[in-house]
Amino acid sequence: MIRSRTTVPISPASQEPAVHAASPWQEAIVPIADALLSLVSAVESGPTTGPAVKAFQAAIRRKGEEASAAGGSEAMEAALRIVANAAPDRAERRESIIDKAWAGLNGWRPEEHQP
């Protein structure tokens, strides 16, 4: 005896929900934010003027460029949040340090929106 072949259509509701992969920048931002945290911490505890400060600002700016290249303004904001949230009592100061270094970078906040 020959069995008939039947197919049962699978409705979209019966399928497992798709797992949303993280944006590619979300993995790339971790080492950027770690380095940024170290740089900002050094600026916080060091002198406020001089060649060392300029060197730190240049390094912070490079991390902003890396974050921008990884995922644009969304990745930049995520890096900023990671650094700010690492020390909530110093979040405002850290945001100010980063804003100053990242001013004018493609994808960063317009000047009128900076704190």
N, CA, C and O of each residue as an XYZ file, in Angstrom:
460
protein
N       0.844     -1.165      0.000
C       0.000      0.000      0.000
C       0.895      1.235      0.000
O       1.914      1.270      0.690
N       0.523      2.216     -0.752
C       1.276      3.456     -0.854
C       0.625      4.498      0.043
O      -0.578      4.752     -0.012
N       1.496      5.100      0.885
C       0.989      6.155      1.756
C       0.983      7.469      1.028
O       1.903      7.784      0.273
N      -0.034      8.216      1.254
C      -0.089      9.534      0.614
C       0.832     10.490      1.357
O       1.004     10.414      2.573
N       1.401     11.369      0.597
C       2.271     12.381      1.196
C       1.440     13.608      1.519
O       0.677     14.115      0.698
N       1.616     14.052      2.722
C       0.906     15.266      3.110
C       1.921     16.263      3.647
O       2.933     15.894      4.243
N       1.634     17.481      3.430
C       2.495     18.531      3.981
C       1.638     19.414      4.850
O       0.488     19.721      4.536
N       2.212     19.798      5.911
C       1.510     20.675      6.829
C       2.227     22.018      6.793
O       3.394     22.115      7.174
N       1.542     23.031      6.345
C       2.211     24.330      6.309
C       2.502     24.807      7.739
O       1.695     24.641      8.654
N       3.650     25.385      7.884
C       4.032     25.911      9.190
C       3.662     27.379      9.220
O       4.108     28.177      8.396
N       2.845     27.704     10.179
C       2.447     29.106     10.285
C       3.558     29.891     10.975
O       4.306     29.331     11.777
N       3.669     31.162     10.674
C       4.702     31.975     11.325
C       4.569     31.978     12.842
O       5.567     32.115     13.549
N       3.365     31.831     13.342
C       3.154     31.849     14.780
C       3.735     30.605     15.447
O       4.097     30.647     16.622
N       3.826     29.503     14.712
C       4.327     28.281     15.320
C       5.844     28.173     15.272
O       6.419     27.293     15.912
N       6.488     29.036     14.539
C       7.944     29.007     14.474
C       8.528     29.692     15.698
O       7.902     30.565     16.301
N       9.737     29.283     16.054
C      10.405     29.931     17.174
C      10.760     31.359     16.767
O      11.082     31.612     15.606
N      10.705     32.280     17.707
C      11.066     33.647     17.358
C      12.539     33.714     16.974
O      13.380     33.011     17.535
N      12.822     34.560     16.022
C      14.192     34.726     15.566
C      15.017     35.383     16.659
O      14.562     36.300     17.343
N      16.219     34.902     16.804
C      17.121     35.497     17.775
C      17.796     36.676     17.080
O      18.427     36.525     16.035
N      17.649     37.844     17.682
C      18.239     39.035     17.089
C      19.710     39.092     17.446
O      20.089     39.125     18.617
N      20.511     39.103     16.428
C      21.952     39.202     16.662
C      22.284     40.621     17.093
O      21.654     41.584     16.655
N      23.268     40.733     17.944
C      23.714     42.049     18.396
C      24.304     42.791     17.202
O      24.863     42.185     16.288
N      24.169     44.091     17.230
C      24.777     44.899     16.183
C      26.275     44.654     16.209
O      26.851     44.447     17.276
N      26.905     44.675     15.057
C      28.350     44.413     15.016
C      29.152     45.365     15.910
O      30.179     44.975     16.466
N      28.694     46.588     16.048
C      29.443     47.543     16.859
C      29.382     47.221     18.346
O      30.250     47.653     19.105
N      28.370     46.471     18.775
C      28.223     46.187     20.201
C      29.386     45.354     20.737
O      29.776     45.514     21.894
N      29.932     44.488     19.933
C      31.106     43.739     20.362
C      32.355     44.591     20.229
O      33.245     44.528     21.078
N      32.428     45.383     19.176
C      33.601     46.221     18.939
C      33.736     47.331     19.974
O      34.840     47.819     20.218
N      32.628     47.732     20.584
C      32.655     48.875     21.499
C      33.268     48.513     22.851
O      33.729     49.403     23.566
N      33.285     47.252     23.216
C      33.788     46.850     24.537
C      35.250     47.254     24.739
O      35.550     47.928     25.724
N      36.176     46.870     23.847
C      37.564     47.298     24.078
C      37.745     48.808     23.930
O      38.612     49.397     24.577
N      36.941     49.426     23.092
C      37.005     50.882     22.936
C      36.593     51.556     24.239
O      37.269     52.470     24.711
N      35.484     51.103     24.818
C      35.005     51.686     26.076
C      35.982     51.419     27.221
O      36.169     52.279     28.081
N      36.606     50.241     27.246
C      37.597     49.938     28.281
C      38.774     50.903     28.207
O      39.207     51.446     29.224
N      39.285     51.111     27.003
C      40.403     52.041     26.826
C      39.970     53.464     27.160
O      40.715     54.216     27.789
N      38.773     53.825     26.741
C      38.247     55.158     27.017
C      38.112     55.379     28.519
O      38.422     56.462     29.014
N      37.658     54.378     29.237
C      37.524     54.469     30.689
C      38.886     54.720     31.345
O      38.996     55.547     32.250
N      39.903     54.019     30.896
C      41.248     54.221     31.436
C      41.749     55.630     31.153
O      42.334     56.272     32.025
N      41.523     56.106     29.943
C      41.978     57.446     29.573
C      41.262     58.527     30.375
O      41.892     59.455     30.882
N      39.961     58.402     30.485
C      39.179     59.404     31.215
C      39.549     59.378     32.695
O      39.629     60.430     33.329
N      39.772     58.197     33.248
C      40.193     58.100     34.647
C      41.526     58.802     34.866
O      41.729     59.455     35.890
N      42.421     58.667     33.916
C      43.718     59.336     34.030
C      43.565     60.849     33.971
O      44.248     61.571     34.698
N      42.680     61.332     33.116
C      42.438     62.771     33.013
C      41.831     63.291     34.312
O      42.192     64.370     34.782
N      40.918     62.532     34.885
C      40.275     62.943     36.139
C      41.282     63.120     37.271
O      41.170     64.049     38.070
N      42.245     62.244     37.333
C      43.174     62.253     38.461
C      44.472     63.007     38.187
O      45.316     63.134     39.074
N      44.636     63.503     36.970
C      45.882     64.169     36.614
C      45.754     65.671     36.556
O      44.757     66.239     37.003
N      46.764     66.312     36.007
C      46.737     67.766     35.869
C      45.653     68.203     34.884
O      45.176     67.408     34.075
N      45.280     69.460     34.965
C      44.211     69.972     34.104
C      44.736     70.710     32.879
O      43.964     71.038     31.978
N      46.016     70.971     32.834
C      46.619     71.626     31.671
C      47.968     70.991     31.380
O      48.510     70.229     32.181
N      48.487     71.327     30.214
C      49.815     70.851     29.849
C      49.781     69.809     28.753
O      48.718     69.400     28.286
N      50.978     69.388     28.351
C      51.081     68.442     27.235
C      50.455     67.079     27.526
O      49.936     66.434     26.616
N      50.497     66.637     28.770
C      49.901     65.336     29.099
C      48.395     65.361     28.867
O      47.827     64.406     28.338
N      47.756     66.449     29.260
C      46.310     66.567     29.070
C      45.975     66.562     27.588
O      45.013     65.920     27.168
N      46.764     67.276     26.795
C      46.531     67.303     25.343
C      46.703     65.913     24.737
O      45.957     65.526     23.836
N      47.681     65.168     25.229
C      47.895     63.811     24.729
C      46.710     62.908     25.084
O      46.258     62.111     24.262
N      46.213     63.044     26.322
C      45.047     62.255     26.719
C      43.821     62.638     25.891
O      43.064     61.765     25.468
N      43.620     63.931     25.658
C      42.476     64.371     24.853
C      42.571     63.819     23.433
O      41.562     63.419     22.854
N      43.770     63.797     22.875
C      43.953     63.250     21.523
C      43.633     61.753     21.512
O      43.015     61.256     20.571
N      44.053     61.039     22.553
C      43.768     59.602     22.634
C      42.274     59.354     22.811
O      41.723     58.427     22.217
N      41.614     60.180     23.626
C      40.163     60.058     23.819
C      39.450     60.331     22.498
O      38.474     59.659     22.165
N      39.934     61.308     21.754
C      39.340     61.620     20.451
C      39.486     60.439     19.490
O      38.555     60.110     18.754
N      40.661     59.805     19.502
C      40.858     58.631     18.637
C      39.876     57.513     18.991
O      39.375     56.821     18.104
N      39.604     57.338     20.279
C      38.623     56.317     20.688
C      37.228     56.700     20.188
O      36.434     55.829     19.834
N      36.936     57.991     20.159
C      35.671     58.453     19.590
C      35.588     58.152     18.108
O      34.537     57.750     17.607
N      36.694     58.345     17.404
C      36.736     58.030     15.969
C      36.539     56.536     15.744
O      35.853     56.127     14.808
N      37.146     55.722     16.611
C      36.973     54.271     16.498
C      35.521     53.873     16.755
O      34.966     53.039     16.039
N      34.916     54.462     17.762
C      33.515     54.158     18.076
C      32.614     54.596     16.927
O      31.679     53.885     16.557
N      32.897     55.762     16.368
C      32.114     56.261     15.241
C      32.225     55.326     14.044
O      31.231     55.036     13.379
N      33.437     54.857     13.774
C      33.644     53.936     12.659
C      32.948     52.601     12.908
O      32.485     51.953     11.969
N      32.875     52.191     14.169
C      32.250     50.906     14.508
C      30.732     50.948     14.394
O      30.117     49.966     13.977
N      30.116     52.077     14.761
C      28.654     52.096     14.764
C      28.028     53.474     14.817
O      26.865     53.605     15.199
N      28.771     54.504     14.444
C      28.210     55.846     14.383
C      27.878     56.411     15.749
O      28.460     56.025     16.762
N      26.940     57.325     15.752
C      26.599     58.027     16.990
C      26.029     57.083     18.051
O      26.190     57.329     19.247
N      25.373     56.019     17.630
C      24.819     55.063     18.589
C      25.941     54.366     19.369
O      25.840     54.194     20.584
N      26.987     53.976     18.683
C      28.130     53.345     19.347
C      28.871     54.350     20.219
O      29.352     54.003     21.298
N      28.965     55.594     19.754
C      29.633     56.630     20.543
C      28.884     56.882     21.850
O      29.490     56.978     22.916
N      27.574     56.988     21.753
C      26.754     57.189     22.953
C      26.883     56.000     23.902
O      26.938     56.178     25.119
N      26.932     54.788     23.348
C      27.071     53.596     24.186
C      28.397     53.615     24.932
O      28.445     53.285     26.117
N      29.474     53.997     24.253
C      30.782     54.080     24.903
C      30.757     55.124     26.013
O      31.280     54.896     27.104
N      30.155     56.254     25.729
C      30.039     57.311     26.738
C      29.273     56.808     27.956
O      29.683     57.055     29.090
N      28.172     56.110     27.735
C      27.346     55.598     28.840
C      28.133     54.593     29.683
O      28.031     54.597     30.910
N      28.911     53.739     29.032
C      29.705     52.750     29.770
C      30.678     53.466     30.704
O      30.813     53.104     31.872
N      31.347     54.476     30.179
C      32.318     55.231     30.987
C      31.605     55.987     32.105
O      32.050     55.961     33.252
N      30.524     56.647     31.784
C      29.794     57.430     32.788
C      29.199     56.530     33.869
O      29.245     56.872     35.051
N      28.649     55.400     33.481
C      28.012     54.492     34.446
C      29.012     53.751     35.322
O      28.638     53.191     36.352
N      30.271     53.744     34.924
C      31.290     53.072     35.734
C      31.528     53.800     37.055
O      31.995     53.197     38.022
N      31.210     55.086     37.099
C      31.350     55.878     38.335
C      30.240     56.926     38.334
O      30.467     58.072     37.946
N      29.036     56.536     38.769
C      27.895     57.454     38.715
C      28.136     58.799     39.413
O      27.583     59.820     39.006
N      28.955     58.793     40.450
C      29.232     60.046     41.152
C      30.106     60.996     40.327
O      30.175     62.191     40.615
N      30.775     60.455     39.299
C      31.616     61.291     38.435
C      31.120     61.313     36.999
O      31.836     61.754     36.100
N      29.898     60.840     36.777
C      29.358     60.708     35.423
C      29.335     62.031     34.668
O      29.697     62.087     33.493
N      28.915     63.084     35.337
C      28.818     64.386     34.665
C      30.194     64.882     34.226
O      30.349     65.385     33.114
N      31.176     64.744     35.087
C      32.548     65.166     34.768
C      33.099     64.343     33.614
O      33.721     64.885     32.700
N      32.875     63.048     33.654
C      33.360     62.175     32.588
C      32.713     62.519     31.246
O      33.378     62.537     30.210
N      31.436     62.784     31.280
C      30.736     63.156     30.047
C      31.309     64.455     29.491
O      31.458     64.600     28.278
N      31.624     65.380     30.355
C      32.206     66.654     29.940
C      33.580     66.450     29.293
O      33.888     67.073     28.277
N      34.397     65.583     29.880
C      35.723     65.295     29.326
C      35.602     64.713     27.927
O      36.313     65.120     27.008
N      34.694     63.758     27.775
C      34.504     63.112     26.473
C      33.916     64.088     25.463
O      34.375     64.149     24.322
N      32.903     64.854     25.871
C      32.306     65.845     24.966
C      33.352     66.811     24.429
O      33.361     67.137     23.242
N      34.226     67.263     25.305
C      35.260     68.213     24.895
C      36.195     67.579     23.862
O      36.535     68.206     22.859
N      36.603     66.349     24.109
C      37.524     65.664     23.199
C      36.854     65.275     21.883
O      37.504     65.264     20.838
N      35.569     64.957     21.926
C      34.868     64.494     20.737
C      34.181     65.607     19.957
O      33.577     65.340     18.918
N      34.257     66.832     20.424
C      33.596     67.948     19.741
C      34.009     67.977     18.268
O      35.195     67.935     17.940
N      33.019     68.048     17.403
C      33.266     68.137     15.973
C      33.452     66.808     15.262
O      33.569     66.779     14.037
N      33.483     65.706     16.002
C      33.605     64.405     15.336
C      32.325     64.088     14.577
O      31.224     64.424     15.014
N      32.490     63.443     13.445
C      31.350     63.046     12.627
C      30.450     62.108     13.433
O      30.907     61.084     13.942
N      29.182     62.462     13.541
C      28.224     61.630     14.258
C      28.066     61.987     15.718
O      27.182     61.454     16.388
N      28.912     62.888     16.237
C      28.781     63.247     17.638
C      27.773     64.354     17.790
O      27.357     64.971     16.810
N      27.386     64.602     19.007
C      26.354     65.573     19.338
C      26.685     66.965     18.788
O      27.828     67.418     18.847
N      25.667     67.621     18.259
C      25.883     69.020     17.890
C      26.200     69.830     19.151
O      25.735     69.491     20.239
N      26.979     70.883     19.009
C      27.415     71.666     20.165
C      26.256     72.163     21.026
O      26.387     72.213     22.249
N      25.127     72.532     20.422
C      24.022     73.064     21.223
C      23.383     71.999     22.106
O      22.639     72.344     23.024
N      23.651     70.701     21.858
C      23.083     69.629     22.678
C      24.051     69.103     23.720
O      23.704     68.201     24.482
N      25.253     69.645     23.768
C      26.215     69.181     24.761
C      25.912     69.828     26.097
O      25.436     70.962     26.155
N      26.192     69.093     27.186
C      25.908     69.656     28.516
C      26.840     70.790     28.852
O      26.738     71.374     29.931
